[in-house]
Structures are given as structure tokens and as C-alpha cells.
């Protein structure tokens, strides 16, 4: 890496990386085999799997000693009564962190976006110490950029940190972090990046797992496949190096990485460890 400050920033972020996994039948075994207990694991919620799959996997991994963050997709929760039951269930298992996206499902009840569920979490006494919300460095396919930043402002009283959605453009990250902070959003940020996943596996996962229909998935992550297919492809190391100058200042409040593994869990941890080893010796 070109300079020590950038290298130190990337090392700090990699050391604070957490892994997003999808609740399939093989996920638990993959996590147990390849993910050290000091990694935070987040478990997605998808319409095709249902919220129960998320909650069950979160509980099992918590029982194995991991700090786990279940995704409570707002549109998959029917209302405050069900939400209260979920809170009691999770806190009873010692789970103190959740992530609250709006979700891709059609509303199951009262919640049409994340704000309503977040407000009810506050009304229920803030049962979770850590509550994450989504940030959109690139334009959301159906929501204007100014509105997504305004939404973070609206949610700030109910959340503790922001997790950025995928982007492959360091320039987008630099501009977005600056705009977010200029608007007075001071929550810490976890930078979302993809793990070392092959294009074919990414597409298969998008279709099979229920991240959404593949067309919806591609709309949400436009540019993904073009970037991966470009000469030299996409490498997390180069992306992080190019982002580092914007992420290094304390006022950027970037605390770590949120790695979208797409269930390439062994490959993701091997990549993180290998990159850390190279950076720590200054190679």
C-alpha cells in the first residue's frame, strides 16, 4: 500500500470486519468451521426463507459463542405485537444487536418501511444495545439519493450505526461519506464490501437464496457484474486502498467493514487473513 496512513486504516477496518451470511442449511457448519469467535456474524432475512430461518440461525450461532446480528426486515414483521415477541425471544438468548432494513418483501402488516419498526423498538424500551440501519452510497433503484440521506436523518434517534450497501466505486464512497457528515449524520459507519466471490456464484446465490428475484437483486446492486467482469476484476484490497484517504480521518467515523460473503465464508476469512498478514509486514 502506498502510504502508512492508508495501510493502518485498512488494517483497522479489516480487524473490525463482520460477516453477513445467508440462512441456508449449510451456513452454520461453514461458520463454525471457518469463522473465529471474535468475528461478528450478521444473518440476513429474505422473503423466500422467512424470518424464522433468520431467527433460528441467529439463536444457534449465539449458542455457539458468536456475537450475532439478526436482520429484522421491517416488511416481514406484522406489527408491534410480533415485534415485541421477537424482542423477548432474542434478548432471552442474549442477543443485543439487530440490523433493521426495510426489506424486499411485500408488507406483512403495519410496517411499510424501517422507520415504523425502529420507532416501535424505541417505544418498547430500546431492547437492543446496537441497532443498525442501511445507507445507500449509490442511488437506490426506487428512492432518490437526497431521500435516502434524509431517511438516515429520520432514523438517527432510533439507531446506533449505519451499514452501507454495496458499491464498487471508491469515488462514490468518498462523496457519500462527506455528504452524510455534512448533513449532520454522526452515527458510526460500517463500510459494506463484497467478499471474494465469483460472478457465477454471485448470480446463482442471488437467484437461489432469495436475496430477491435476480432482477431485483441486480437493480439494487447495479454495476456489480460490470465491475467484476472488468479487466483485472474487482479486488477488495484495491478498493479499500482507494477509499482509505476518505475513511482515515476521525471525523469520518468509519469503524469497520460489513462484508457481504454471499456464503463464500471460507474464502472470505482466508482473504481477510491473507490481506492482514501482508499489510502488517508492510508488503
Residue, then its C-alpha position, 0 to 999 in steps of 0.5 A: x500500500x502506498x502510504x502508512x496512513x492508508x495501510x493502518x486504516x485498512x488494517x483497522x477496518x479489516x480487524x473490525x470486519x463482520x460477516x453477513x451470511x445467508x440462512x441456508x442449511x449449510x451456513x452454520x457448519x461453514x461458520x463454525x468451521x471457518x469463522x473465529x469467535x471474535x468475528x461478528x456474524x450478521x444473518x440476513x432475512x429474505x422473503x423466500x426463507x422467512x424470518x424464522x430461518x433468520x431467527x433460528x440461525x441467529x439463536x444457534x450461532x449465539x449458542x455457539x459463542x458468536x456475537x450475532x446480528x439478526x436482520x429484522x426486515x421491517x416488511x416481514x414483521x406484522x406489527x408491534x405485537x410480533x415485534x415485541x415477541x421477537x424482542x423477548x425471544x432474542x434478548x432471552x438468548x442474549x442477543x443485543x444487536x439487530x440490523x433493521x432494513x426495510x426489506x424486499x418483501x411485500x408488507x406483512x402488516x403495519x410496517x411499510x418501511x424501517x422507520x415504523x419498526x425502529x420507532x416501535x423498538x424505541x417505544x418498547x424500551x430500546x431492547x437492543x444495545x446496537x441497532x443498525x440501519x442501511x445507507x445507500x452510497x449509490x442511488x437506490x433503484x426506487x428512492x432518490x439519493x437526497x431521500x435516502x440521506x434524509x431517511x438516515x436523518x429520520x432514523x438517527x434517534x432510533x439507531x446506533x450505526x449505519x451499514x452501507x450497501x454495496x458499491x464498487x466505486x471508491x469515488x462514490x464512497x468518498x462523496x457519500x461519506x462527506x455528504x452524510x457528515x455534512x448533513x449532520x449524520x454522526x452515527x458510526x459507519x460500517x463500510x459494506x464490501x463484497x467478499x471474494x466471490x465469483x460472478x457465477x456464484x454471485x448470480x446463482x446465490x442471488x437467484x437461489x437464496x432469495x436475496x430477491x428475484x435476480x432482477x431485483x437483486x441486480x437493480x439494487x446492486x447495479x454495476x456489480x457484474x460490470x465491475x467484476x467482469x472488468x479487466x483485472x476484476x474487482x479486488x477488495x484490497x484495491x478498493x479499500x486502498x482507494x477509499x482509505x484517504x476518505x475513511x482515515x480521518x476521525x471525523x469520518x467515523x468509519x469503524x469497520x467493514x460489513x462484508x457481504x460473503x454471499x456464503x463464500x465464508x471460507x474464502x472470505x476469512x482466508x482473504x481477510x487473513x491473507x490481506x492482514x498478514x501482508x499489510x502488517x509486514x508492510x508488503 
